[in-house]
């Protein structure tokens, strides 16, 4: 019970020593510092500071008798409402101080924010994807969000598994998106891949074949390009991909795709 009351007094702003000392003072008409220190379990070297704090807060008064100090508790019916009022004034002061600080910070930080957001990062429209899984996930997400057309230049190696490749083709075709794909002839020599493309064509994909393709690239609505580049020395296809959201860049690549498409041979299912 005493511990709970101490916690409640501490919630009003007293520390543990102050709460324990005030409760001890309530038990008698008066205490000497030494007596209340023993009763409250407070170190003697601390009791004078604690009693001074209680007096300053209006919870106790100091009296002198026979050349000795005595301390008397103030009636809780008077002391506690006054303590709450002190807390209210302290809270209002803290709120006013914080509000002033916020206004000062806004004056300082708002111009910096405005100036920073007026700067255009030339690479805001370029995402670099360094992981195979991220490339597959981005390709699927872009295919699912395409509204009009998808144009693909396909080169090995495959980045995703059968399920992800089938989902990437089937979902936009189901929504009526025009889907054209150029395949390197050497890739279609793979029986499994050729069977995949045959299925894609049955679903509505338009497929053609070319001898070689300069890039592995997917174009979405002539607005977004997802591409991988070959190492110019080794010729190896990097698993690092660039996703470029730039209409002019995509339109330029789309023009290259259209030229390759016009020269390509129709895919012949087997």
Residue pairs with C-beta under 8 A, 6 or more apart in sequence:
2 23
5 19
5 23
6 16
6 19
6 20
6 23
9 18
9 19
9 22
9 23
10 16
10 19
12 80
12 83
12 84
12 87
13 83
13 86
13 87
13 90
14 22
14 57
14 59
14 83
17 40
17 42
17 46
17 50
18 50
18 53
18 54
18 57
18 59
20 40
20 41
20 42
21 36
21 40
21 42
21 47
21 50
21 51
21 54
22 54
22 59
22 60
22 73
23 40
24 31
24 36
24 39
24 40
25 31
25 36
25 54
25 60
25 71
25 72
25 73
26 73
26 76
27 39
29 72
30 63
30 70
30 71
30 72
31 39
31 70
31 71
32 68
32 69
32 70
32 71
33 44
33 47
33 48
33 51
33 69
33 71
34 44
34 47
36 42
36 47
36 51
36 71
37 43
37 44
37 46
37 47
40 47
42 50
51 60
51 62
51 71
54 60
54 71
55 61
55 62
55 71
57 79
57 83
57 86
58 74
58 78
58 79
58 82
58 83
58 86
59 73
59 74
59 79
59 83
60 71
60 72
60 73
60 74
61 71
61 72
61 74
62 69
62 70
62 71
63 69
63 70
63 71
63 72
64 70
73 79
125 244
125 245
125 246
126 242
126 243
126 244
126 245
126 246
127 138
127 242
127 243
127 244
127 245
128 240
128 241
128 242
129 135
129 138
129 240
129 241
129 242
129 243
130 239
130 240
131 239
132 159
132 239
135 159
135 226
135 228
135 239
135 241
136 159
136 160
136 164
138 226
138 241
138 243
139 159
139 160
139 168
139 218
139 226
140 160
140 164
140 167
140 168
142 218
142 220
142 224
142 226
142 243
143 150
143 167
143 168
143 169
143 171
143 172
143 218
143 220
144 171
144 172
145 220
146 172
146 177
146 220
146 221
147 177
147 221
148 177
148 178
148 221
149 177
149 178
149 179
149 180
149 220
149 221
149 222
150 172
150 177
150 178
150 179
150 180
150 218
150 219
150 220
150 221
151 180
151 181
151 218
151 219
151 254
151 257
151 261
152 179
152 180
152 181
152 182
152 217
152 218
152 219
153 181
153 182
153 213
153 214
153 215
153 216
153 217
153 218
153 257
153 260
154 181
154 182
154 183
154 184
154 187
154 213
154 216
155 184
155 187
155 213
155 215
155 216
155 237
156 184
156 186
156 187
156 190
156 237
157 237
158 165
158 193
159 239
160 168
162 196
165 196
166 196
166 199
169 179
169 200
169 203
169 205
170 203
172 179
173 179
173 203
173 204
173 205
178 206
179 200
179 204
179 205
179 206
180 205
180 206
180 207
180 208
180 257
180 261
181 197
181 200
181 205
181 206
181 207
181 208
182 207
182 208
182 209
182 210
182 213
182 257
182 260
182 261
182 264
183 197
183 207
183 208
183 209
183 210
183 267
184 209
184 210
184 211
184 212
184 213
185 209
185 210
185 211
187 193
188 194
188 197
188 209
188 267
194 270
197 205
197 207
197 267
197 269
198 269
198 270
200 207
201 207
201 267
201 269
202 269
207 266
207 267
208 261
208 264
208 265
208 266
208 267
209 264
209 265
209 266
209 267
210 260
210 263
210 264
210 265
213 260
215 227
215 228
215 229
216 227
216 228
216 237
217 225
217 226
217 227
217 228
217 253
217 257
218 225
218 226
218 227
219 225
219 250
219 253
219 254
219 257
220 226
220 250
222 247
222 250
222 251
222 254
223 245
223 247
223 250
224 243
224 244
224 245
224 250
225 242
225 243
225 244
225 246
225 249
225 250
225 253
226 241
226 242
226 243
226 244
227 241
227 242
227 244
227 253
228 237
228 238
228 239
228 240
228 241
228 242
229 238
229 240
229 242
230 236
230 237
230 238
231 237
231 238
244 250
